[in-house]
Amino acid sequence: MVNAVLRGLAAVALAVLPATVSTPAHAAETLPLAEAVASLPVATESRDGYSRDKFRHWNTGDDPADGCNTRAEVLIHEAVDPPAVGPGCRLSGGSWFSYYDATVVTAASGLDIDHMVPLAEAWDSGASAWTPLRREAYANDQGAKPSLVAATARSNRSKADQDPAEWLPPADDVHCRYAAEWVGTKLRWGLAVDDGELSALENVAAGCPEQTVTYEPAP
């Protein structure tokens, strides 16, 4: 009788265990670049209905109490030499390295904050179905460092809303990194690629056997 009761209690404990033991909801994953590219969903893209205004940015950032918007917070976090932060989050001094074109920049005004996967491309790839709040979260994503990149205005505007089939950074030696960060951002947000984009990423990955992609699904 005692053994039967103990077995019953053990069964109840096992039944309850999955509900009481917490596991990470969004665990980070690391894959070889070629494998990460192969895991991307493929779909036809559409820009119907797109407007940049549908992605609210820059908002009050990760710390609304600091008086800085997302753009300024990214500049502060990515600075090689930290800028001074004055009233109204006015930045002075400091230096940054724009990896797209291997350029050192010594004035915040000379930098754009690039969305690794541009807003228009995100819309084309699945964000058109998101809520406005999720699009705002995407446009201000500081939860993954590659999502927002401080880059020279020249290189960012050259890139515009193009995908890797149409544009890669002018610094040839960063193409592996750039492709990994592009793929990681798409995987983080569950965004698709079209056929041309997939082919271009496969071509880059073929020349980057040691490159990995680490991403954590967005909340």
Long-range contacts (C-beta under 8 A, 24 or more apart in sequence): 25-219, 26-216, 26-217, 26-218, 26-219, 27-216, 28-214, 28-215, 28-216, 29-214, 29-215, 29-216, 30-212, 30-213, 30-214, 31-212, 31-213, 32-209, 32-211, 32-212, 32-213, 33-176, 33-179, 33-180, 33-183, 33-204, 33-205, 33-208, 33-211, 33-212, 33-213, 34-202, 34-205, 34-206, 34-208, 34-209, 36-180, 36-183, 36-184, 36-187, 36-212, 36-213, 36-215, 37-179, 37-183, 37-198, 37-201, 37-202, 37-205, 39-187, 40-183, 40-186, 40-187, 40-192, 40-193, 40-198, 40-201, 41-190, 41-192, 41-193, 42-192, 42-193, 42-194, 42-195, 42-198, 43-125, 43-126, 43-192, 43-193, 43-194, 44-194, 45-121, 45-124, 45-125, 45-192, 45-194, 46-124, 46-128, 47-120, 47-123, 47-124, 48-128, 49-123, 49-128, 50-120, 50-123, 50-124, 50-128, 52-119, 52-120, 54-123, 54-132, 54-135, 55-119, 55-122, 55-123, 55-127, 55-135, 55-136, 55-138, 55-139, 56-132, 56-135, 56-136, 56-139, 56-140, 57-136, 57-139, 57-140, 58-113, 58-139, 58-140, 59-136, 59-140, 61-140, 61-142, 62-142, 70-113, 70-140, 70-142, 70-148, 71-113, 73-142, 74-113, 74-142, 74-148, 74-150, 75-108, 75-111, 75-113, 75-150, 77-142, 78-149, 78-150, 80-104, 83-108, 96-150, 98-150, 98-151, 98-152, 98-155, 99-149, 99-151, 99-169, 99-171, 99-174, 99-177, 100-149, 100-151, 100-152, 100-155, 100-156, 100-159, 100-169, 100-170, 100-171, 100-174, 100-178, 101-151, 101-152, 101-154, 101-155, 101-169, 101-170, 101-171, 102-171, 102-174, 103-152, 103-155, 105-152, 110-152, 110-153, 111-150, 111-151, 111-152, 111-153, 112-150, 112-151, 112-152, 112-153, 112-156, 112-157, 113-148, 113-149, 113-150, 113-151, 114-148, 114-149, 114-150, 114-151, 114-156, 114-159, 115-139, 115-147, 115-148, 116-146, 116-147, 116-148, 116-149, 116-181, 116-182, 116-185, 117-182, 117-185, 117-186, 117-189, 117-191, 118-159, 118-160, 118-161, 118-162, 119-161, 120-161, 121-161, 121-162, 121-163, 122-189, 122-191, 124-194, 125-186, 125-191, 125-192, 125-193, 125-194, 126-189, 126-190, 126-191, 126-192, 127-189, 127-191, 137-218, 137-219, 138-189, 138-218, 141-218, 143-216, 143-218, 143-219, 144-184, 144-185, 144-188, 144-215, 144-216, 144-218, 146-181, 146-184, 146-185, 147-185, 147-188, 149-181, 163-193, 163-194, 163-196, 163-197, 163-200, 164-197, 164-200, 164-201, 164-204, 165-196, 165-197, 165-199, 165-200, 168-204, 175-204, 175-207, 175-208, 176-204, 176-207, 176-208, 176-211, 177-211, 179-204, 179-205, 179-208, 179-211, 180-208, 180-211, 180-212, 180-213, 183-213, 184-213, 184-214, 184-215, 185-215, 187-213, 187-215, 187-217, 188-215, 188-216, 188-217, 188-218, 189-218, 190-217, 190-218
